[in-house]
Amino acid sequence: DRSPSRGLGDVYKRQVLIGAGLSTKSLVPYLKDRLVSHQWYLRVLDRDLTVAQNRLGHETDQCSAAAIDITDTTLLELELADTDVAISMVPAHMHMNVAKACLKLGIHLLTASYLSDEMKELDQEVKAKKLVFLNECGLDPGIDHMSAMRLLDDIRDNGGDIKLFESFTGGLLSPESEGDNPWRYKFTWNPRNVVLAGQGGAVKFIQEGKYKYIPPHMVFRRTELINVSGYGKFEGLANRDSLKYKDAYKLEDVGTLYRGTLRRPGFARAWDSFVKLGMTDDSYVIEGTNDLTFREFTNLFLAYNPQDSVELKLKYYLNIPQDSDIMSKLVWAGIFSDKKFPFEKGTPAQCLEYILKQVWSLNQSDKDMIVMFHKVGWSQGGDLKMIESSMGFEGMDSSKTAMAITVGLPLAIATKLVLTGKVLKPGVQMPITKEWYRPILDELEADFDVKFSDSMVDYKGY
């Protein structure tokens, strides 16, 4: 019996958060603020006890923190016994450990991660036990789904026939924090995911009735320019597989279906240099990295020519003009620095991540910004119509980031909906039905100023 909440019978609804990383910075305070008024008990678990304790803050009779190794099934089930809702914020590949324990013990499960095929296979068992297993309830995925489905459902409810759907989300720097950073970007989320972006197989989407595919090595060469009112110009890069949302969004007959990521103009062409060099490769290990400077690491990928500088060889290899802004971005990124790596071996991607962390880690005063943009075209009564819907949200500082707020709050609100019995439709699911997205989006707008603005634009079809 590790938890003080045991033995309280039906007095408290018990919720257990597993994983207390950055994305829980807004989730935990939201839940903790409602413990007394809603008669809840909150247990925060992490593999690192200090992380769990710091995230929870002061313990009370209705909340506590502990360390856990979730690969220890016995210990995990002991912690989850008598729990009403489990919130899993562990790395995506570890969710199934939690899911299987929840299924065995009859516990609702909520995550912000993508819905995996393994999780889908539990659907019938989850329904049989009348449980809710909610996935993709963060920012992207999460708010993107909910705001998109609100638009799509409203159009369909008024007799519209969807012809085009495009959606983009970017985790960026606020304009005031860009300074002299030529990339206009810093890490606001998991740096490893940024470095490995575009390596999950071919990108798939539909454009004007045609299926389109982009091979991984071309992802950062195929972009489109997007102007988001109030936030400026961006370039959109296609996400891995837009097609998997055809059924979820009920877009089986749509002519254009495209989901992507936003970056400031010029980012993709410069990042493509890392891809061409091989620095984003995560498939092999370089030995002796602690003896390498960043400059020497860069030189590993270039032809042997001791007479030419590393900069000159790189420009020649990548065909970069002397005065190109790509070169200024690469220099600023630090790949020609004489600093050394602190580890003895690592993949090229791990080495690049370390280099970029030196310049792309948020300073205390930095503010990040989330920008989301949807474009929907439809026909109605013989007319063609299009709406653009956008949301921008800035963080407070490097601790209270927009990313952490917009990932954690939807999940916190969803937890409240389950604990209060507002959403009880069982099964493995995403928050794409009205019973989910209406209350979550309404509360985000009313209480946290996460709101969308819409405008009608010309649409001529294709």
Helices and strands as residue ranges (DSSP letters): E 13-18, G 22-24, H 27-33, H 35-38, E 40-46, H 49-56, E 63-67, H 73-80, E 85-88, G 92-94, H 95-105, E 108-111, H 117-120, H 123-128, E 132-134, H 143-157, E 161-173, H 175-178, H 191-195, E 203-207, E 210-214, G 216-221, E 223-228, E 232-238, G 242-244, H 245-248, E 256-263, H 267-277, E 286-287, G 289-291, H 294-299, H 310-318, H 325-333, E 345-346, H 348-360, E 368-380, E 383-394, H 402-419, E 427-429, H 434-448, E 453-457
